[in-house]
Amino acid sequence: MNQFVISEAKVETAVLVGLITPQQNEKKTEEYLNELEFLAETAGAQVIRRFTQKVNGASSVTYIGSGKLDEIAQFIKQKQDEVDAYWEEQMALGNSYQTTIVTGTKARHGDEFAEEGAGAPKSRKQKKLEKLLKDQQAVQALVPQPVGMVIFDDELSAKQIRNIEQVLQVKILDRTSLILDIFAMRAQTAAAKTQVELAQYRYMLPRLTRLWTHLERQRGGSVGLRGPGETQLEMDQRIIRHRISLLKQRLVEIEQQKNTQRKNRGRLIRVALVGYTNVGKSTLMNLLAKSDIFAENKLFATLDTTVRKIIIDNLPFLLSDTVGFIRKLPTDLVESFKSTLDEVREADLLLHVVDLSHPDFEEQIQVVEKTLGDLGCADKPQMIVFNKIDAYTWVEKDEDDLTPRTKENIPLDELMHTWMAKLTPAGDRTPEDNRLGCFFISAAKRTNIDEFRQLLYKRVREMHVQKYPYNDFLYETYEERGSGE
């Protein structure tokens, strides 16, 4: 059985498909498709067209209506005809068809090639790979490309995938399989690779198709015992179930090792960075820990949980950077990554990082809070950190414009005061409220970072004194000596 975590970065063209339903209006569908396009770009695909359809609900046979499916098939055929015509013309001119696919390092590190260290000179191999990639991108910008795949915004059943493939004759992906592909590229540690492989097998199990009809019937051992035998589909299912069982056992062993590591961390408060994907958690982690964790403007740049010891003034504590959440996050993926998210469950304080510049940041907050509730962490003390205030934009309304004001018309100062009033200060909180207020920063521009450090020090110090009554600080401050006398 092949290991599914091995993934190559091939630049392919893709078409996106989404539905407009009574539960999901056109604007919401556009936002979902924007996010899906970002996912496709993160996986290395280039989106060339979007298709949407207004329906009451998804078709159980082909997800979309037959008319829209024929329209997509016609578009795919048109692109293929353009490619054929182009190369027929080139062959007539005496130009041969050549193509180069860059794989390897790019598949593991996105657009950045691995280096020995920061500022290290590039090797000849790295320079050659970069040149091949640039040449390939230049060729693809000029040469017509066929449609390599069609990506659907929702999870598809095995029946839907089979029926769609028969009509379109190209690779079919859904949102779940696309996320799994990105996770496979980002997985670095043994734990992450095992969790991704487990999620991939769980996704694949109900979608196996019967490809081997010659084994549909096997002979028995003697006369009168001839039966239907074991089909290839049943054999594949049995092998995958066995593999899933082995992966679960391996994850249990990995979790035991992690538990041992957590026990050896000493008397320290644990703080976890949580939030939607691509909101700047790793960038904030690098600022606070003065480390060099991989951070990139792509979805799921962080997959493996990273824990660092932070010291602010005289107070040491642990800070962990976890995998980001996303809308329509596959259930199998959440189940597989529960061990990775144990850092969230065992944290004393959650720093919920939010991208304030995103037009739909409020829904992202709801997605994260729902996922935290599914993990049993909804009641943990939480402080919301609004990041990327430098990228926030708003549109001022004209004085004679009497239409109701929308979110796009709210200036940053007013938005900050609104959320500060909404998230009640710690001193006036009710016992059932777990929010400890909010703060506004820009990790990229380092805006308000010093003030955020002091606020974080104050929150963690309060928890440290309550959880560990004895003085475990690195040294006593002047105020602490004075209060003790």
C-alpha positions in Angstrom: 0.0 0.0 0.0 1.5 3.4 -1.0 2.2 6.1 1.5 -0.2 9.0 0.6 1.8 11.7 2.4 4.3 11.9 -0.5 3.2 14.8 -2.7 4.7 16.6 -5.7 4.2 20.2 -6.6 2.9 20.3 -10.1 1.5 23.6 -11.5 -1.9 22.6 -12.9 -4.9 24.7 -14.0 -8.1 24.3 -12.0 -11.8 25.2 -12.2 -13.8 26.0 -9.1 -17.5 25.0 -8.6 -19.8 26.3 -5.9 -23.5 26.4 -5.1 -25.8 29.3 -4.2 -28.6 28.0 -2.0 -31.2 29.5 0.3 -28.8 28.8 3.2 -25.8 30.3 1.4 -26.4 33.5 -0.6 -24.3 34.7 -3.5 -22.0 36.8 -1.4 -21.3 34.0 1.0 -20.6 31.6 -1.9 -18.1 34.2 -3.4 -16.3 34.3 0.0 -16.1 30.5 0.1 -14.8 30.4 -3.4 -12.2 33.0 -2.6 -11.0 30.9 0.2 -11.1 27.8 -2.0 -8.9 29.6 -4.6 -6.4 30.5 -1.9 -6.4 26.8 -0.9 -5.8 25.8 -4.5 -2.9 28.3 -4.9 -1.4 27.0 -1.7 -1.5 23.5 -3.2 0.2 24.7 -6.3 -2.8 25.0 -8.7 -3.7 28.0 -10.9 -7.4 28.8 -10.9 -8.7 30.0 -14.4 -12.5 29.9 -14.0 -15.3 29.7 -11.5 -18.8 28.2 -12.0 -21.7 28.8 -9.6 -25.3 27.6 -9.8 -28.4 28.7 -7.9 -30.2 25.6 -6.6 -32.3 24.6 -3.6 -29.7 22.0 -2.6 -26.8 19.8 -3.9 -27.8 17.0 -6.3 -27.1 13.6 -4.8 -26.0 12.3 -8.3 -23.8 15.0 -9.7 -23.7 17.8 -7.0 -24.8 20.3 -9.7 -27.5 20.1 -12.4 -26.8 18.3 -15.6 -27.0 21.6 -17.6 -24.3 23.2 -15.5 -22.2 20.0 -15.7 -22.4 20.1 -19.5 -21.4 23.8 -19.5 -18.3 22.9 -17.5 -17.5 20.0 -19.9 -17.8 22.3 -22.8 -15.4 24.8 -21.2 -12.9 22.0 -20.6 -13.2 20.8 -24.2 -12.8 24.4 -25.5 -9.5 24.7 -23.5 -8.3 21.4 -24.8 -9.1 22.5 -28.4 -7.0 25.7 -27.8 -4.1 23.6 -26.6 -4.3 21.2 -29.6 -4.6 24.1 -32.0 -1.6 25.9 -30.5 0.7 22.8 -30.6 -0.4 21.9 -34.2 0.7 25.4 -35.2 4.0 25.0 -33.3 4.7 21.6 -34.9 4.0 23.2 -38.3 6.6 25.8 -37.5 9.1 23.1 -36.4 8.9 23.7 -32.6 8.7 20.6 -30.4 6.7 20.2 -27.3 8.8 20.3 -24.1 7.7 20.7 -20.5 9.4 20.6 -17.1 7.9 19.9 -13.8 9.6 21.2 -10.7 9.2 18.9 -7.6 10.9 18.1 -4.4 11.9 21.1 -2.2 9.0 23.3 -3.4 6.5 20.6 -2.4 7.7 20.8 1.2 8.3 24.5 1.6 5.9 26.3 -0.8 7.7 28.9 -2.9 10.7 29.0 -0.6 13.6 26.6 -1.2 15.2 25.0 1.9 18.5 26.5 2.9 21.2 25.5 5.4 20.5 28.6 7.5 19.3 32.2 7.3 21.3 34.1 4.7 23.2 31.0 3.5 24.3 31.1 -0.1 22.2 29.1 -2.5 23.6 25.9 -3.9 23.9 25.1 -7.6 21.0 22.7 -7.3 18.8 25.3 -5.7 19.7 27.9 -8.4 18.9 25.3 -11.1 15.5 24.5 -9.5 14.6 28.2 -9.3 15.6 28.7 -12.9 13.5 25.6 -14.0 10.5 27.0 -12.0 10.8 30.4 -13.5 11.1 28.9 -17.0 8.0 26.8 -16.4 6.0 29.7 -15.1 7.1 31.8 -18.1 6.1 29.1 -20.6 2.7 28.6 -18.9 2.0 32.3 -19.1 2.3 32.1 -22.9 1.1 28.6 -23.8 -2.6 27.6 -23.5 -3.1 25.1 -20.7 -5.7 22.4 -20.5 -7.9 22.1 -17.4 -6.2 19.7 -15.1 -8.8 19.5 -12.4 -12.2 20.6 -11.2 -12.5 21.5 -7.5 -15.8 21.5 -5.7 -16.4 23.6 -2.6 -18.2 20.9 -0.6 -17.4 17.3 0.2 -18.4 14.9 -2.5 -19.6 11.3 -2.1 -18.1 8.4 -4.1 -21.2 8.3 -6.3 -21.0 12.0 -7.1 -17.2 11.8 -7.9 -17.8 8.8 -10.2 -20.6 10.4 -12.1 -18.8 13.8 -12.5 -15.6 12.1 -13.7 -17.6 10.2 -16.4 -18.8 13.5 -17.8 -15.8 15.8 -17.4 -13.0 13.3 -17.9 -10.6 15.2 -15.7 -9.4 14.9 -12.1 -12.1 15.7 -9.5 -11.3 17.1 -6.1 -13.5 18.4 -3.3 -12.6 20.8 -0.5 -11.7 18.0 1.9 -9.3 16.3 -0.5 -7.7 19.6 -1.3 -7.1 20.3 2.4 -5.6 16.8 2.8 -3.2 17.5 -0.1 -2.0 20.7 1.6 -1.6 18.9 4.9 0.5 16.2 3.1 2.8 18.9 1.7 3.2 20.6 5.1 3.7 17.6 7.3 7.2 17.4 8.6 7.3 15.4 11.9 6.4 11.8 12.3 3.3 12.7 14.3 2.0 15.1 11.6 2.7 12.6 8.8 1.0 9.8 10.7 -2.1 12.0 11.4 -2.3 13.1 7.8 -2.0 9.6 6.5 -4.8 8.4 8.9 -7.1 11.2 7.7 -6.3 10.3 4.1 -7.2 6.7 4.6 -10.4 7.6 6.4 -11.4 9.8 3.5 -10.5 7.2 0.9 -12.2 4.2 2.6 -15.8 5.0 1.6 -14.7 6.2 -1.8 -13.0 3.2 -3.2 -14.1 2.2 -6.6 -14.1 -1.3 -8.1 -11.2 -1.3 -10.5 -10.4 -5.0 -10.6 -13.3 -7.0 -12.1 -11.1 -10.1 -12.9 -11.0 -10.9 -9.2 -14.7 -10.6 -8.6 -15.0 -14.4 -8.3 -12.3 -16.8 -7.1 -12.5 -20.6 -7.0 -12.9 -22.5 -3.7 -10.6 -25.3 -2.5 -12.7 -28.3 -3.6 -15.8 -29.4 -5.6 -19.0 -27.8 -4.4 -17.3 -24.9 -2.6 -17.0 -22.5 -5.4 -18.3 -19.2 -4.3 -18.1 -15.5 -5.1 -14.8 -15.2 -3.4 -13.3 -11.8 -2.3 -13.5 -8.9 -4.7 -10.6 -6.5 -5.2 -12.7 -3.8 -3.6 -13.1 -5.8 -0.4 -9.4 -6.6 -0.3 -8.6 -2.9 -0.6 -11.0 -2.1 2.2 -9.5 -4.8 4.4 -6.0 -3.5 3.8 -7.0 0.1 4.5 -8.8 -0.8 7.7 -5.7 -2.7 8.8 -3.5 0.3 8.0 -5.9 2.6 9.9 -5.6 0.3 12.9 -1.8 0.4 12.8 -1.8 4.2 12.4 -4.1 4.6 15.4 -1.7 2.4 17.5 1.3 4.5 16.3 -0.5 7.7 17.3 -1.2 6.3 20.8 2.6 5.7 21.2 3.4 9.2 19.9 0.9 10.6 22.4 2.5 8.8 25.3 5.8 10.3 24.3 4.3 13.8 24.2 2.6 13.3 27.6 6.1 12.4 29.0 7.5 15.6 27.5 4.7 17.7 29.0 5.3 16.3 32.4 8.9 17.4 32.2 8.1 21.0 31.5 8.0 22.0 35.1 5.8 24.6 36.9 5.1 26.8 34.0 1.9 28.4 32.7 0.9 27.2 29.3 -0.3 29.6 26.6 -1.6 28.5 23.2 -2.0 30.5 20.1 -5.3 29.5 18.3 -7.2 31.0 15.4 -8.2 30.8 11.8 -5.6 29.8 9.3 -3.3 32.5 7.9 -4.1 35.1 10.6 -0.5 35.6 11.7 -0.1 33.2 14.6 3.4 32.0 13.5 4.6 35.6 12.9 3.4 36.6 16.4 5.1 33.4 17.8 8.4 34.5 16.2 8.1 37.9 17.7 7.4 36.7 21.2 9.8 33.8 21.2 12.5 35.4 19.1 12.5 32.2 17.0 12.4 31.4 13.3 9.3 29.3 12.8 8.2 28.9 9.2 5.6 31.6 8.4 4.2 32.3 5.0 1.2 34.1 3.5 -0.5 30.7 2.6 -3.0 28.6 4.3 -1.8 25.9 6.8 1.8 27.2 6.8 2.0 25.7 10.3 1.0 22.1 10.7 3.2 20.8 13.5 2.6 22.2 17.0 5.6 24.2 18.1 6.3 24.9 21.8 8.7 27.6 23.0 9.7 28.8 26.4 9.1 32.6 26.7 10.5 34.9 29.3 9.0 38.3 29.8 10.8 40.3 32.6 11.1 37.8 35.4 8.3 35.4 34.3 8.9 32.3 32.2 6.0 30.5 30.5 5.3 28.1 27.6 3.8 29.3 24.3 2.6 26.9 21.6 1.7 27.6 18.0 -1.0 25.2 16.7 -2.6 24.4 13.4 -5.1 26.9 12.1 -8.8 26.2 11.7 -10.9 26.7 8.6 -14.5 26.7 7.5 -15.9 23.3 6.5 -12.9 21.6 8.2 -13.2 17.9 7.5 -14.4 15.8 10.4 -11.8 13.1 9.8 -9.1 15.8 10.0 -10.3 17.1 13.3 -10.4 13.5 14.7 -6.9 12.7 13.4 -5.4 15.9 14.8 -6.8 15.7 18.2 -3.4 14.6 19.6 -1.8 17.7 18.0 -4.5 19.9 19.5 -3.8 18.5 23.0 -1.6 21.6 23.5 -4.8 23.6 23.3 -6.7 21.4 25.7 -3.9 21.6 28.3 -3.3 25.3 27.9 -4.1 27.7 30.8 -4.7 30.6 28.5 -5.7 30.8 24.9 -4.6 33.7 22.7 -7.3 33.8 19.9 -5.5 35.6 17.0 -7.9 37.2 14.5 -7.1 38.8 11.1 -8.9 42.2 11.5 -8.3 43.1 7.8 -10.3 40.1 6.6 -13.8 41.3 5.5 -15.4 38.2 7.2 -13.4 38.1 10.4 -16.5 37.8 12.6 -17.5 34.6 11.0 -13.9 33.3 11.4 -14.2 34.0 15.1 -17.4 31.9 15.2 -15.7 29.1 13.3 -12.8 29.0 15.8 -15.0 29.2 18.8 -17.2 26.3 17.5 -14.1 24.2 16.9 -12.8 25.0 20.4 -16.2 23.9 21.7 -15.9 20.6 19.8 -12.5 20.1 21.4 -13.9 20.8 24.9 -12.0 24.0 25.3 -14.8 26.6 25.1 -14.6 27.4 28.8 -10.8 28.1 28.9 -9.7 31.7 29.7 -9.3 33.4 26.3 -7.9 36.8 25.1 -8.7 37.9 21.5 -5.7 39.4 19.7 -6.7 41.4 16.6 -3.8 41.2 14.2 -3.0 43.0 10.9 -4.4 46.4 11.9 -2.0 47.9 9.4 -3.9 46.2 6.5 -7.4 47.2 7.7 -9.3 49.3 5.1 -12.6 51.1 5.2 -14.8 53.2 2.9 -16.1 56.6 4.1 -19.7 57.3 3.2 -20.7 60.5 1.5 -22.7 62.9 3.7 -25.7 62.7 1.4 -25.7 58.9 1.3 -28.7 57.8 3.4 -28.3 54.1 3.0 -27.6 52.0 6.1 -23.9 51.8 7.1 -22.2 48.4 6.6 -19.0 46.9 8.0 -17.0 48.4 5.2 -17.9 51.9 6.4 -16.6 51.6 10.0 -13.2 53.3 10.7 -10.5 51.4 12.7 -10.8 53.5 15.8 -14.6 53.0 16.1 -14.2 49.3 15.4 -11.6 49.0 18.2 -13.8 50.8 20.7 -16.8 48.6 19.7 -14.9 45.4 20.4 -13.3 46.7 23.5 -16.7 47.5 24.9 -18.1 44.2 23.7 -15.4 42.2 25.4 -16.0 43.2 29.0 -12.8 44.0 31.0 -11.6 41.3 33.4 -12.6 43.2 36.5 -16.2 43.4 35.6 -16.6 39.9 34.1 -19.3 37.5 35.2 -18.0 34.1 36.4 -19.2 32.2 33.4 -17.5 34.6 30.9 -14.1 33.3 29.9 -13.0 36.2 27.8 -10.2 38.4 29.2 -10.6 41.3 26.8 -8.9 42.1 23.5 -5.9 43.8 22.1 -5.0 45.3 18.7 -1.6 44.7 17.1 0.3 44.3 13.8 2.8 41.5 14.1 4.3 42.2 10.7 4.8 46.0 11.5 5.4 45.3 15.2 2.7 47.8 16.1 1.7 47.7 19.8 3.9 44.7 20.4 5.6 46.1 23.6 2.3 47.0 25.1 1.0 43.5 24.2 4.0 41.9 25.9 3.2 43.8 29.1 -0.5 42.9 29.0 0.4 39.2 28.4 2.9 39.4 31.3 0.1 40.7 33.5 -2.4 38.0 32.6 0.1 35.1 32.8 1.5 36.4 36.1 -2.0 36.4 37.6 -2.5 32.8 36.6 1.0 31.8 37.8 0.4 33.2 41.3 -2.9 31.4 41.5 -1.7 28.1 40.2 1.7 28.1 41.9 1.5 30.0 45.1 5.2 29.8 45.8 7.4 32.3 44.2 8.8 30.6 41.0 9.9 33.8 39.3 13.4 34.1 38.0 14.0 37.1 40.3 12.0 39.4 42.5 11.1 42.9 41.2 11.2 46.0 43.4 7.4 46.0 43.7 7.3 42.3 44.8 9.9 42.9 47.5 8.0 45.9 48.7 4.7 44.1 48.9 6.2 41.2 50.8 7.6 43.4 53.6 
